[in-house]
Amino acid sequence: MMWIDKLVGDLGDKRSYLEYKSRVKKLPPGYRDAAKALERYLMYMGPSDDGKALIAMLDDLVDLFEQSVADGTPIRTLVGDDPSEFAETFLDNYAGGSWIRKERARLTESINRSIEEQKK
């Protein structure tokens, strides 16, 4: 790994992220706002420990929105009645995890260990 990569991170990932942002800006206003809202949620809940998975997820998100625009698919039809359910289902397709998901798993493991201890 070159010293510059260690200092500033993977420039390819940064380039890909900037391309993603540029594509989102080109979406029609309503779709753009919805994509940005989902991006915000996904950035908090998504694969924050895996840059490649994060970039892939965002690229797939903008692909989905661009295709919906091209097909004339309304935003409500795209995300359904529960946007957080849509986002969670979308997230299930990507590796890595956020601190929230890690804490959920840690809580579950701790409770399961406690239950096992109680049985002894």
N, C-alpha and C positions, 0 to 999 in steps of 0.2 A: 504494500500500500504506500502510495506516495505521501510525503509529508503534508502536502496541500489537502489531500483527502482527509487526513487525520484532523487537520485544523478546521476545515469548513464543511466536511461531510461529503457525501457522494454528489458530485456535480450533476451526474445523470439524473438522479432523483429530483434534484432542484429544478433542472430543466423540464422534466416531465411534469412537475407540479405547476410550473409557470405556464406550460402548454395547456394543462387542464384548466387553470384559471382563465386563460384567454378564450377557451372554448365555451366556458360558462358565460362569459361576458357577451358572447354572440347569440345566446338564447333569447327568445322573446321575453319581455319583462315578467310575466307571470311564471313562466317556466324557470327563468333565472332566479327569481325569488324563492321558489320551491326548492330548486337545486341547492341554493345557498343555505336554506334552512336545514335541509337534509345533511349537507356537508358539515354544518356546525354540530349536529347531533352525532354524526358518524365519527367526527374527529374526537369527540369526548368518549364515545362508547366503542370505537373501532380499534383496529390493530396498532395501537400506539407504540408497541415494542418491535414492530416489523415494518420498516420503511417501504420495502418492495410491495408488501401486501397492501399497505395504505395507498400507495400510488395506483396499484392495480384496481383497488376498490373505487377510488375516485374516478379513474378512467372509465370503468364500467358504469358508474353513475351518470357521467356526462354522456356516454354512448346511449344509455337508456333514455335520457331526456332528449337528446338530438333525434333519436328514432321516433320518440313520441311526438315531437314537433312535426317531423316529416310525415308521420301517419295521421296527424290530426287527433291524436289521443288526448282527451282532456286530462288535466292534472289529477282530478278526483278519481278518474278511472285508473290512472297510473298508480297512485299511492293508496287507493281505497279509503274507507271511512276512518281508519285508524292509522295515521302516518307513522306513529311510533312502532306499531306492529309491522308495518311495511319495512321500516328501517332495521328492526331487529331481524326480520327474515332475510333481508339483504345482507346484513352483517354475518349471518351464519355461514355464508359462502366464503369467508376469508379467514386465513390463519392469523395467529397473533391475538393479543388481547389487551384490553384497557385495564387500568388500575381498578376500575369498578368491577369488571368481570373477574379479575384476580381476587378481589376482596370477597365477592360472592362465593367463589370456589373455596376460599380459605374459611369463610364462615361455615359453609356446608361441611367441610372436612372436620372442623373443630366440633361442631354439634354431633356429627357421627361418632367421633372419638369419645365424646362425653357420654353418649348413649351406650357405647360399648363398655366404658368404664363402669357405668351404673349397673350393667348386667352382671358384672363380676361379683 
